[in-house]
């Protein structure tokens, strides 16, 4: 199942959903890590 078969809207939703989780996991692992915040 490849990403190229997904619509832009689907990819956007997946990305937003994933980055929400990545951010909270990141905060738990390393509260001082600003990598994701800088990229936004």
Backbone bond lengths (Angstrom), bond angles and torsions (degrees), N, CA, C in turn:
res aa  C-N    CA-C-N  psi(-1)  N-CA   C-N-CA  omega(-1)  CA-C   N-CA-C  phi
1 X - - - 1.477 - - 1.523 109.73 -
2 X 1.310 116.34 106.52 1.456 119.90 -172.83 1.511 114.17 -98.91
3 X 1.325 115.28 155.76 1.465 120.74 179.74 1.522 111.97 -66.79
4 X 1.313 117.48 -26.25 1.460 120.16 -177.13 1.528 111.60 -68.05
5 X 1.348 116.69 -15.12 1.461 119.40 177.91 1.524 111.91 -87.75
6 X 1.322 117.05 -7.00 1.456 121.30 -178.06 1.529 110.60 -90.34
7 X 1.327 115.54 151.77 1.457 119.77 176.06 1.527 109.04 -79.79
8 X 1.326 115.91 163.61 1.462 120.26 178.71 1.520 110.71 -58.24
9 X 1.342 116.03 -39.02 1.464 120.42 -178.33 1.534 110.48 -64.08
10 X 1.320 116.75 -42.04 1.462 121.24 179.27 1.525 110.73 -64.37
11 X 1.325 115.26 -46.02 1.462 119.70 179.82 1.526 109.97 -60.58
12 X 1.336 116.25 -41.76 1.452 121.16 179.65 1.520 111.13 -61.57
13 X 1.331 116.50 -42.40 1.460 120.28 -179.95 1.521 111.26 -66.72
14 X 1.329 115.88 -44.54 1.465 120.33 178.04 1.525 109.89 -59.33
15 X 1.332 115.86 -44.82 1.457 120.24 -178.43 1.523 111.42 -63.11
16 X 1.348 115.75 -45.22 1.450 119.33 -178.72 1.528 110.40 -63.68
17 X 1.337 115.83 -42.01 1.459 121.19 179.79 1.526 110.37 -62.72
18 X 1.331 115.86 -45.62 1.459 120.64 -177.57 1.523 111.65 -66.22
19 X 1.343 116.69 -42.37 1.461 118.29 -176.26 1.522 111.18 -68.83
20 X 1.344 116.94 -26.53 1.463 120.16 175.33 1.529 109.31 -62.89
21 X 1.349 115.66 -45.16 1.462 120.61 179.85 1.519 110.75 -68.45
22 X 1.331 115.95 -43.30 1.461 120.39 -178.81 1.528 109.59 -59.69
23 X 1.335 116.54 -41.59 1.453 120.41 -178.77 1.526 111.55 -62.24
24 X 1.341 116.77 -45.45 1.464 118.34 -177.20 1.527 111.76 -71.43
25 X 1.334 116.29 -37.03 1.469 119.87 175.56 1.522 109.12 -63.39
26 X 1.326 115.47 -42.97 1.453 121.92 -179.52 1.528 111.32 -60.41
27 X 1.334 115.38 -43.80 1.468 119.67 179.67 1.516 110.80 -62.08
28 X 1.352 115.77 -38.87 1.450 119.28 -179.04 1.521 111.03 -67.84
29 X 1.331 116.05 -40.65 1.455 120.26 -176.79 1.528 111.89 -76.18
30 X 1.329 115.67 -40.80 1.460 119.65 -175.22 1.534 109.52 -148.73
31 X 1.331 116.91 89.57 1.469 121.89 -175.59 1.525 113.50 -59.26
32 X 1.325 117.64 -21.46 1.464 120.40 -176.63 1.523 113.02 -94.50
33 X 1.331 116.32 0.35 1.462 120.13 -177.69 1.523 109.96 -78.98
34 X 1.332 117.10 117.24 1.462 121.13 -177.19 1.527 111.52 -106.44
35 X 1.353 116.98 13.37 1.463 121.18 -175.58 1.527 111.98 -55.40
36 X 1.341 116.96 -50.48 1.462 120.01 -176.27 1.520 111.91 -69.14
37 X 1.314 116.64 -38.82 1.459 119.98 179.72 1.528 110.92 -62.53
38 X 1.333 116.53 -38.72 1.459 120.11 179.53 1.523 111.38 -64.90
39 X 1.338 116.61 -36.07 1.466 120.23 -176.38 1.524 112.61 -72.02
40 X 1.323 118.14 -27.19 1.473 121.08 -176.61 1.513 111.09 -62.25
